[in-house]
């Protein structure tokens, strides 16, 4: 059993590494071509059919890139297609979802205080939400609303906010953020797999056959590419958020997710405008900082929104605190089942991240992590499998803030 646990852990690391590498390749090529497209310049004397060109220098060499609005008079035998980066990013991401959240559904996916369902039911909900999300998105894009990019983007944002809230009513906070990222990433990859690449193949086939390709194919592909452009940065945040409980494990986590999408759009707007040589809208960074500060404020569950009492900090030592005996009992009863030299929770063979909380010294040494992950957020215990109460969480907050 221990050998299997070690093998499974290494499998998780390998797939995670693959996911990061393929995501870098996809995002890198995507951002490069967006910047290239926006920076194209029309100059006299360009070949017939060329929309614009760009001169670039890199690695000691000069590059002259030209873009044909439709295609040159004759296509070369070999064309480089940028698609596999997207496909492998999604496939490796889904594999990681299965390895971590489906195989460990009781620990990472299900919060029985949110929705008390079995692991198979939770997995089916996960799969259905991701698939249905693409169908809804695709239907909106193909509807009359899709002819107005601005209106479509606003409606899609409302849908994303609703999905953000919905996931927090189904799964743990950690899984909710991860699923929102998977939901969005699925839309992005499906855009490539089902719209952009098929449309480009039709255009190529028409050109080789001497037919004039339909203009709507290019327009449709460009619209989906635009959506992928603006969705990339929020997806990266959501995929990284599982390391930051103040983002996913607090009461207003779905609002935080909604605000992250706005930050992503603002930052992409800045770079898109700059690459298009239409100015430097520095105000986007200022507004992004303001929104991020709001996110930080929301993560602390302020008294004005919840009515909860905020405790002043004191300078006492953690172990000497009058609250420590009760804190120790809470940690031993709710956390040490996993975080111990010999974990007692089924399927856990070593303390997660080597954090052991079975002595007074260890509890004091990890006071900040306990405060953030189990006091200020609900990240721990995962899915609240040990049944930590709100009174116990408030106790951890009081202990830390008075003793720090």
Beta strands, then each sheet from edge to edge (+ up, - down):
strand 1: 50-58
strand 2: 61-68
sheet 1: 1+ 2-
end
